[in-house]
Every structure is written in structure tokens, then in C-alpha cells.
Amino acid sequence: MATPDQSRTVEDASGEMVTLEAPAVRVVCLTGLCVDTMFVLGIKPVAAYDLLHLDPAYWGPEENEIGAISGSFFEPSLEDIARAEPDLVIGLGGVHEGLRPGLASIAPLFIVDPIGVEGMLAHVIEVGILLGVEEEARAAATAFEARLEQYVSAVTTKRSVMVVYGSDVNIGAETVCTPAIDALARAADYYEEFTDCGVHGAFPSFSVEQLLSIDPEVIFVQTFGFGPEPPQPVSEQLVDNVIWSELQAVQNGEVYEVDFFIWGTSRGIRGTNFVLDEAMPKIYPELFPTPLP
């Protein structure tokens, strides 16, 4: 039986007060952000829906201790979750709140949905509290802040940057609602309209025409694909588009295809560091010939 001082209560992103009688040991991740945070805290989830944990940036393709959760992202298998015998299930805001009744007899559901860098760091600390590793979580947050400041403080003249995603017929623009983009926008000139979460949601629609009106010096592109075969990169799909060809980033060879799996789904400290380490040497090659250690 847990002693009173082991009990902990944290409010999740949906406004639900989640109470654990003791630190969670067995965690099921329904979102890549959870996987990222668990990795940062040095704790393996017992099971995960997202395959982010198999990426080389995390535990890698040889990892075989983390169980799989079948079903869909929106409706993961409750049977698989129950089979993992979790103390805590971590899901994504706007997606998994509806699972709470079904999980009631299995484990508490903690919803996460961090906005920007501050939200991401607060999230890491919240999870640290639930897992009984608050000190380690705060240390990870502090280390990230220091590393981000190293990148930001080295830049004296900011170059203009945009991060887009999608396909040739359906382009979206990332905003600073996403923690990694918020971090990047502190070290680069990110289009003002997309630096306010109150103006746009996290993933506003966009167009090549709008992109040309901004005409950033550097463009990072995430090509989304969910089929068995890798999708054709958006930059290749648009190669014959006259408007696309007028972009200075296209003309100067500064359009970079990036891994949407990490850039678009992780939203945690590990993923944000990955984005910075990939982006900063491309934006400022003279300042950062290699990523920071």
C-alpha cells in the first residue's frame, strides 16, 4: 500500500486532475511525444502505439522490449493496453480523451498537448513528477534551455526560414505551436503570421503562392506518407511548378527534405534537439559546421 507522501496529482492538458498513489513504473505511450519524454528520462515504456522508439534517434530498430499496441492512432486496442498492465497511459490531446472511460478499469489516462518550448518543458516536468523522477526531469529541461541558448546566442543576423509539409496539392505550414518550430524560430526569422498560436492552429493550410509571398531564404519540407512505399519528396513533386521555381530557396539550393517522423511527431526534448541539430548547420553553415555537442 502506498504511503501518503508517495501520492501525486498533476493536471493534464485536458484539465483532468490525474492522481497516482505511487510513482508510475509501467507506462503505455499512445503518442510519440510520450516516447520522446520517456527516452529523455531514461525509462522505457512497457508498450507504445507509435513506432518512434524504433528510430535510430531513440532506442533503435533492434529494440524488442517495448510491446506493440495495435489498432489505429485514434482507436488503439484497449486489449493490448490492458495486456501491458500499465500504471499510467499517456495520450495526445484532441485524440485520446475519449479513451478515458474505457481505460478506467485499466489505468489512469494522462493527456499531453504542449504548446511551444515552455509547454514542452513543463510537460517533461509533469511526467517526471508522475514517474517519481522530477529532479531528473528538471535537469533535462535546464540542459535543453542551456543548449538552445547556445544556438540562439551565436546568431547575430537571422536568416528567414519556413517549415512546410504535405504534398504538391496540399501544403501546410508549421507554426510555433510545435515546440521544435518554436525553438527554431528563436534562432531564425520565422514568418510573423506563423509565430502566434492565437492566429493559427498548429497546422494551418498553406499554398505555394503564399510561400512565394514570404519567399524565405531556407525551406525545410516534411513529406508525409503512410503507405508501404516511401512517398516522392514534395520538392520533387513541385519541380515543374512555375511558382515553386521562383522561390529564392529553390533557386539557391536551400530547400531541404527532412524526416517528418521526428520533425512532425516527436514534440519533445529529444526530437527538438534533433531538429535544431539538423537545421542550424543548414541555415548557418559558417556558424555551425557541425551540430553542437
C-alpha positions in Angstrom: 0.0 0.0 0.0 1.4 3.4 -1.0 2.3 5.8 1.8 0.7 9.3 1.7 3.9 11.0 0.6 4.1 8.9 -2.5 0.7 10.1 -3.8 0.9 12.7 -6.6 -1.6 14.7 -8.5 -1.0 16.5 -11.8 -3.4 18.3 -14.1 -3.3 17.1 -17.6 -3.8 19.1 -20.9 -7.5 18.3 -20.9 -8.0 19.8 -17.4 -8.3 16.4 -15.7 -6.7 16.0 -12.3 -4.7 12.7 -12.5 -3.8 11.2 -9.2 -1.4 8.3 -8.7 -1.0 6.6 -5.3 2.7 5.9 -6.1 5.1 6.8 -8.9 4.2 5.1 -12.2 6.6 2.3 -13.2 4.8 0.8 -16.2 3.8 3.4 -18.8 2.0 2.9 -22.1 2.6 5.5 -24.7 -0.1 6.3 -27.3 1.8 9.2 -28.8 5.4 9.9 -30.0 5.7 12.7 -27.5 5.4 10.2 -24.7 8.1 8.0 -26.3 10.4 11.1 -26.6 9.9 12.1 -23.0 10.4 8.6 -21.6 13.6 8.4 -23.6 14.8 11.7 -22.2 14.1 10.4 -18.7 15.9 7.1 -19.3 12.8 5.0 -18.8 11.4 2.5 -21.3 7.6 2.4 -21.7 6.2 -1.1 -21.4 4.3 -0.6 -24.7 3.8 2.0 -27.4 1.5 2.6 -30.3 3.9 5.0 -32.1 6.9 3.3 -33.6 9.1 6.3 -32.8 11.0 4.2 -30.3 12.5 2.1 -33.1 14.0 5.2 -34.8 17.8 5.3 -34.6 17.5 8.7 -32.7 15.8 6.8 -29.9 16.2 3.1 -28.8 16.7 2.0 -32.4 15.4 -0.8 -34.7 16.8 -3.6 -32.5 14.7 -2.6 -29.5 12.4 -5.5 -28.6 11.4 -4.9 -25.0 8.7 -2.3 -25.7 5.4 -4.0 -26.6 3.2 -3.0 -29.5 -0.2 -1.5 -29.3 -2.4 -2.5 -32.3 -5.4 -0.7 -33.6 -5.3 2.8 -35.0 -3.8 6.0 -33.6 -7.3 7.3 -32.9 -8.6 4.0 -31.5 -5.7 2.0 -30.1 -6.5 -1.5 -28.8 -7.7 -1.4 -25.2 -7.0 -5.2 -25.0 -3.3 -4.6 -25.9 -3.1 -1.7 -23.4 -4.6 -3.9 -20.6 -2.2 -6.7 -21.5 0.7 -4.4 -20.8 -0.6 -3.9 -17.2 0.3 -0.2 -17.1 0.2 2.1 -14.1 -0.3 5.1 -16.4 -1.3 5.6 -20.0 -0.2 8.8 -21.8 -2.2 10.0 -24.8 -2.4 13.1 -27.0 -4.8 16.0 -26.6 -7.6 16.2 -29.2 -7.2 12.5 -30.0 -7.3 10.2 -26.9 -9.6 11.9 -24.4 -12.4 9.6 -25.4 -10.5 6.6 -24.2 -10.8 7.6 -20.6 -14.0 5.7 -19.8 -12.6 2.5 -21.4 -9.3 2.9 -19.6 -11.0 3.5 -16.2 -10.6 -0.1 -15.1 -7.1 -0.4 -16.6 -5.0 2.7 -15.6 -5.3 6.5 -15.3 -5.0 8.4 -18.6 -2.8 11.5 -18.7 -3.4 13.7 -21.8 -0.5 15.8 -23.1 -0.5 18.6 -25.7 2.4 21.0 -25.1 2.4 24.3 -26.9 5.8 25.8 -27.7 9.1 25.3 -25.9 7.7 26.3 -22.5 4.9 23.9 -22.8 7.2 21.1 -23.8 9.5 21.7 -20.8 6.5 21.9 -18.4 5.3 18.6 -19.9 8.6 16.9 -19.2 8.5 18.0 -15.6 4.8 16.9 -15.2 5.7 13.4 -16.4 8.8 13.4 -14.2 6.5 14.1 -11.2 4.2 11.2 -12.2 7.1 8.8 -12.6 8.9 9.9 -9.4 11.9 11.4 -11.3 11.1 15.1 -11.0 14.7 16.0 -10.3 15.9 14.3 -13.5 13.1 15.9 -15.5 14.0 19.4 -14.2 17.7 18.7 -15.0 16.7 17.7 -18.6 14.7 20.8 -19.0 17.5 23.0 -17.8 20.0 21.3 -20.0 17.8 21.8 -23.0 17.3 25.5 -22.2 21.1 26.0 -22.0 21.7 24.2 -25.3 19.0 26.2 -27.1 20.6 29.4 -25.7 23.9 28.3 -27.2 22.4 28.1 -30.6 20.4 31.3 -30.3 23.1 33.5 -28.8 25.6 32.6 -31.6 23.3 34.1 -34.3 23.8 37.8 -34.9 21.9 38.1 -38.2 18.9 35.9 -38.6 18.0 34.3 -41.9 14.4 33.7 -42.9 13.1 30.2 -42.6 9.8 28.3 -43.2 9.0 24.7 -42.4 6.3 23.2 -44.6 4.8 19.8 -45.0 2.4 17.8 -47.2 2.3 17.2 -51.0 2.2 19.1 -54.2 -1.5 19.7 -53.9 -1.9 20.0 -50.2 0.8 22.1 -48.4 0.7 23.1 -44.7 3.0 25.4 -42.7 4.3 24.6 -39.3 3.8 27.2 -36.5 5.5 27.9 -33.2 2.7 25.9 -31.5 5.0 23.0 -32.3 7.9 23.0 -29.8 10.6 22.3 -32.3 9.4 25.1 -34.6 9.2 27.5 -31.6 12.9 26.6 -30.8 13.9 27.1 -34.4 12.1 30.4 -34.6 14.2 31.8 -31.8 17.3 31.4 -33.8 15.9 32.3 -37.2 13.5 34.8 -38.8 10.2 32.8 -38.9 7.3 34.5 -40.8 5.4 36.6 -38.2 2.0 35.3 -39.1 3.0 31.8 -38.0 4.6 32.8 -34.7 1.3 33.3 -32.9 -0.8 30.3 -31.9 -3.7 32.6 -31.3 -3.9 33.3 -35.1 -3.5 29.8 -36.4 -3.8 26.4 -35.0 -0.8 24.1 -35.0 -1.2 23.1 -38.7 -2.8 25.8 -40.8 -3.4 25.3 -44.5 -1.0 26.9 -46.9 -0.1 27.2 -50.6 2.9 27.6 -52.9 1.6 31.1 -53.7 1.6 32.1 -50.0 5.1 30.6 -49.7 6.3 32.8 -52.6 4.8 35.9 -51.0 7.0 35.2 -47.9 10.0 33.9 -50.1 12.1 32.6 -47.2 15.8 32.1 -47.7 15.7 28.5 -46.3 12.8 26.0 -46.6 12.5 22.7 -44.7 10.0 20.2 -46.2 8.3 17.3 -44.5 6.8 14.8 -47.0 4.0 12.9 -45.4 3.5 9.3 -46.4 1.6 6.4 -44.8 1.8 3.7 -47.4 4.2 0.8 -47.7 6.4 2.7 -50.2 8.2 5.9 -49.4 6.4 8.9 -50.9 8.0 11.1 -53.6 9.6 14.2 -51.8 7.4 17.3 -52.1 10.3 19.2 -53.5 10.5 16.7 -56.4 6.7 16.8 -56.9 6.9 20.5 -57.3 9.9 20.6 -59.6 7.8 21.6 -62.6 5.7 24.2 -60.7 6.5 27.6 -62.0 5.7 29.4 -58.8 7.8 27.0 -56.8 10.7 27.6 -59.1 10.6 31.3 -58.4 11.4 30.8 -54.7 14.9 32.0 -53.7 15.4 28.9 -51.6 14.7 26.8 -54.7 17.0 28.8 -56.9 19.8 28.8 -54.3 19.6 25.1 -53.5 18.4 25.7 -49.9 15.3 23.5 -49.8 15.9 20.6 -47.5 13.7 17.5 -47.2 13.6 16.3 -43.5 12.3 13.3 -41.6 8.6 14.0 -40.9 8.5 11.2 -38.4 10.7 13.1 -36.0 10.1 16.7 -37.1 6.4 16.2 -37.2 5.5 13.8 -34.4 8.0 13.8 -31.5 7.4 17.3 -30.0 9.7 16.5 -27.1 13.2 17.5 -26.0 15.0 14.7 -27.9 13.1 15.5 -31.1 13.5 19.2 -30.8 17.3 18.8 -30.3 17.3 16.6 -33.4 15.5 19.4 -35.4 17.9 22.0 -34.2 21.0 19.8 -34.9 19.7 19.2 -38.5 18.5 22.7 -39.2 21.1 25.0 -37.7 24.1 23.8 -39.7 22.0 24.2 -42.9 20.8 27.7 -42.0 24.1 28.9 -40.7 26.8 26.6 -42.0 29.6 29.1 -41.2 28.5 29.3 -37.5 27.7 25.7 -37.1 29.7 23.5 -39.5 28.6 20.6 -37.2 25.8 20.4 -34.6 26.5 21.4 -31.0 27.8 18.6 -28.8 
